[in-house]
Amino acid sequence: MGVDVGSARVGLAMSDPAGVLATPVATLPRAGAESLDGEDLTRIADAVVEQAAIEVVVGLPRSLSGDEGPAAVSARQYARALARAVAPVPVRLVDERLTTVDAHRGLHESGRSGRRHREVIDQAAAVLILQTALDTERARGLPPGEVVTTRKPRHKGRHA
């Protein structure tokens, strides 16, 4: 399952059983940018069970330089909460640079008007996140991204 986390909505995508093709599933209203225990997480966890998903990939919005800003911090927090909700199914964070831009472009090229993008943009971005992860795994033979743990990371400080 692919997940695109936004501040207002969460897009979902699923792959076929063979892990070849990602397709859109739903756009869920997000409980709130600060909420990590909302109905959206419950609905995603239910979908993981219903679809027998073997892994969840969450987009990590990095800047073009690879730096992580506030949106990436929020995505990491959301992915940790999601990992707790779907355990023991693994959750991975994968680089999603430009997926929303590509999703807008694809919707525009398909003839969908700009005003109607909001309805499906998060699903389209989730499809791109998942499809990129599937293609990368097929090409490299290894799952992409980083595994999300359910505990908060410890700050790495220098000790004298």
C-alpha positions as CSV (number, residue, x, y, z in Angstrom):
1,M,0.0,0.0,0.0
2,G,1.2,3.5,-0.8
3,V,0.5,6.5,1.4
4,D,0.8,10.2,0.5
5,V,0.5,12.3,3.7
6,G,-0.7,15.8,3.4
7,S,-1.7,18.3,6.0
8,A,-5.4,18.1,5.1
9,R,-5.7,14.8,3.2
10,V,-4.1,11.3,2.9
11,G,-4.0,9.5,-0.4
12,L,-3.9,5.8,-0.6
13,A,-2.9,3.4,-3.4
14,M,-2.6,-0.4,-3.7
15,S,-0.6,-2.7,-5.9
16,D,-1.9,-5.8,-7.6
17,P,-0.9,-9.1,-5.8
18,A,2.2,-9.5,-8.1
19,G,3.5,-6.1,-7.0
20,V,3.6,-4.8,-10.6
21,L,1.0,-2.0,-10.9
22,A,-0.1,0.6,-8.4
23,T,-3.7,1.9,-8.6
24,P,-5.6,4.6,-6.6
25,V,-7.7,3.5,-3.7
26,A,-9.0,6.5,-1.7
27,T,-8.4,10.0,-0.4
28,L,-9.1,10.3,3.3
29,P,-9.6,13.5,5.3
30,R,-6.7,13.9,7.7
31,A,-7.6,14.3,11.4
32,G,-5.3,17.2,11.6
33,A,-1.6,17.9,11.0
34,E,-0.8,17.4,14.6
35,S,-3.1,14.5,15.2
36,L,-1.5,11.1,15.2
37,D,-4.4,9.0,16.4
38,G,-7.2,10.0,14.1
39,E,-9.8,8.1,12.1
40,D,-7.5,8.3,9.0
41,L,-5.0,6.1,10.7
42,T,-7.7,3.6,11.7
43,R,-9.1,3.5,8.2
44,I,-5.6,2.9,6.7
45,A,-5.0,0.1,9.2
46,D,-8.4,-1.4,8.3
47,A,-7.5,-1.2,4.6
48,V,-4.1,-2.9,5.2
49,V,-6.0,-5.8,6.8
50,E,-8.8,-5.9,4.2
51,Q,-6.3,-5.9,1.3
52,A,-3.8,-8.2,3.0
53,A,-1.1,-5.7,2.3
54,I,2.4,-7.0,3.1
55,E,4.1,-3.6,3.3
56,V,3.2,0.1,3.5
57,V,5.3,2.8,1.8
58,V,4.9,6.4,3.0
59,G,6.2,9.3,0.9
60,L,8.9,11.3,2.5
61,P,8.8,14.9,1.1
62,R,12.4,16.1,0.8
63,S,13.5,19.2,-0.9
64,L,15.3,19.0,-4.3
65,S,18.6,19.2,-2.4
66,G,17.6,16.2,-0.3
67,D,17.1,18.2,2.9
68,E,14.2,17.5,5.2
69,G,11.9,20.4,6.3
70,P,8.7,20.6,8.4
71,A,6.7,18.4,5.9
72,A,9.3,15.6,6.2
73,V,9.3,15.8,10.0
74,S,5.5,15.5,9.9
75,A,5.6,12.6,7.5
76,R,8.1,10.8,9.7
77,Q,5.8,11.3,12.8
78,Y,2.8,10.1,10.8
79,A,4.7,7.0,9.5
80,R,5.7,6.1,13.1
81,A,2.0,6.3,14.2
82,L,1.0,4.3,11.2
83,A,3.6,1.7,11.9
84,R,2.1,1.3,15.4
85,A,-1.4,1.0,13.9
86,V,-0.5,-1.6,11.3
87,A,2.0,-3.7,13.2
88,P,3.4,-6.3,12.4
89,V,3.1,-5.1,8.7
90,P,6.3,-3.1,8.0
91,V,6.2,0.6,7.1
92,R,8.9,2.2,5.0
93,L,9.6,5.8,4.2
94,V,10.5,6.5,0.5
95,D,11.7,9.7,-1.1
96,E,8.8,11.4,-2.9
97,R,10.4,14.4,-4.4
98,L,8.2,15.9,-7.1
99,T,5.5,13.3,-6.9
100,T,2.8,15.9,-6.3
101,V,4.1,17.9,-9.2
102,D,4.1,14.8,-11.4
103,A,0.6,13.9,-10.3
104,H,-0.7,17.4,-11.2
105,R,1.0,17.1,-14.6
106,G,-0.4,13.6,-15.2
107,L,-3.9,14.8,-14.3
108,H,-3.7,17.8,-16.5
109,E,-2.4,15.7,-19.4
110,S,-5.3,13.3,-18.9
111,G,-7.7,16.2,-19.5
112,R,-8.8,16.7,-15.9
113,S,-9.3,20.4,-15.1
114,G,-7.1,22.0,-12.4
115,R,-10.1,22.7,-10.2
116,R,-10.9,19.0,-10.1
117,H,-7.3,17.9,-9.2
118,R,-7.9,18.4,-5.4
119,E,-10.4,15.4,-5.4
120,V,-7.8,12.9,-6.6
121,I,-4.3,14.5,-6.4
122,D,-3.4,12.7,-3.1
123,Q,-4.4,9.4,-4.6
124,A,-2.4,10.1,-7.8
125,A,0.6,11.0,-5.6
126,A,0.2,7.8,-3.6
127,V,0.2,5.9,-6.9
128,L,3.4,7.5,-7.9
129,I,5.0,6.8,-4.5
130,L,4.0,3.2,-4.6
131,Q,4.8,2.6,-8.3
132,T,8.3,4.1,-7.8
133,A,8.9,1.9,-4.8
134,L,7.7,-1.2,-6.7
135,D,9.9,-0.4,-9.7
136,T,12.9,0.3,-7.5
137,E,12.5,-2.9,-5.6
138,R,12.1,-4.9,-8.9
139,A,15.3,-3.3,-10.4
140,R,17.5,-3.5,-7.3
141,G,16.1,-6.6,-5.6
142,L,15.9,-4.7,-2.3
143,P,13.0,-2.8,-0.7
144,P,13.5,1.0,-1.2
145,G,13.6,3.6,1.6
146,E,14.1,3.1,5.3
147,V,12.1,1.0,7.7
148,V,10.1,3.0,10.2
149,T,10.4,2.0,13.8
150,T,7.7,2.7,16.3
151,R,9.9,4.3,18.9
152,K,11.1,7.9,18.7
153,P,14.6,8.3,17.4
154,R,17.2,9.3,20.0
155,H,19.2,12.4,19.3
156,K,22.7,11.7,18.4
157,G,24.8,13.9,20.4
158,R,28.6,14.0,20.9
159,H,29.8,12.8,24.2
160,A,33.1,13.9,25.7
